[in-house]
Amino acid sequence: MRQTFTFLVLTIVISVQVFSQQHAQLSLEDIYQDHIFRTNTVQGLRWMNDGNYYTALANSINILQYSTATGEVVDTLVRGASLMAGDTHTPIQIGSYQFSADESKILISSEVEKIYRRSSKAINYVYDLNSRQIDLLVDGDKQSFASFSPKGNQVAFVRDNNLYVKNLDVDTTIAITTDGQKNKIINGMADWVYEEELSLSKAFFWSPDGQKIAYLKFDETEVPLYTMQNGMVCTPKSIPLSIRRPEKKTLPSPYTSTILERVKPSKFQEVQMLIFI
C-alpha cells in the first residue's frame, strides 16, 4: 500500500515538472478551456445486441463497429461525411447516439448544449441504417432526453418544459403536455434540486410495449427563486442562472406528480395519476 502511494505521488510530481518545463504558468484556460489534463477515453461506447460487436464514436463524425474478440474495426456503420440533413452542406457533428432496440435506426444528437450537471439539449436526427437516410427529428428549438420507444417507431423528448412524442411511421409529433413554463411547471425532466441532489434528470419512461409513457410533473411555483453562477460554462462571460431552489428545510420543495399516459394513434389519454411529495 505504501509503495503504491509513493508511486502515485512520484507520478504526480513528475507530471507537474514536465508541465512546468513546457508552460511558464498554469492558467484557468489551460484547465477549463484547453483541457490539457483531460484523460483519453473511448467516446460513445455501445454494446450491440449479439454481444459479438460494440460501437464507438471516432472524431465525432464516424460510428465504428468493433469485434469484441479482436478489438479491430470491422465496419463503419455511419460515415460522418455523408451525414448532411436538409439543404446543409456541412457534415453533422455527432455529440452522442443511441440505437433503436432492433438496431435498425440510430438517434444522433448534435450541437449538444449543457443545461446543468446531467442534463443537456441538442438537435436530434434519426438515421436509418437500411436506407442510409437521415432525417431531422423535429424543427425548432433543441430537445432534451430524446429516446426511442421499445419498438423504435416513436421518439419521446422534452422541449420548453413540455413532453412530446414523434411517431416515425406517420411523421407526426404530439404534445403530451402543454402547461410547461420556465421556473414553474416542468414535464418529463427534473428540476435543478432533483438533478443535483438525487441524480435524477430524465423523468419519463416508456412501458415495455411502447403503448404507455409515464412521466413526472414538477410544480415549483412556490419554491424560492435563487440566482447562481452557471458552473457548466466556466468563462468570465458566463451568465448567472435564476432557478428555483429551496434553501432551507422549512421552505417549499417542488410538488411532484407521476402521470401515466396511454399512447393513441393521434392523441394521448391520461389514465392514472399518483401524487407524492
Secondary structure, DSSP 8 states (H G I E B T S, - for coil): -HHHHHHHHHHHHHHHHHHHHH-SS--HIIIIIS-TT-----TT-EE-TTSSEEEEEETTTEEEEEETTT--EEEEEE-GGG---TT--S----SEEEE-TTSSEEEEEEEEEE-SSS-EEEEEEEEETTTTEEEES-SSS-BEEEEE-TTSSEEEEEETTEEEEEETTTTEEEES----BTTTEEESB--HHHHHHH---B-EEE-TTSSEEEEEEEE-TTS-EEEE--TTS-STT---EEEE---STTS---EEEEEEEEE-SS-EEEEEEEEE-
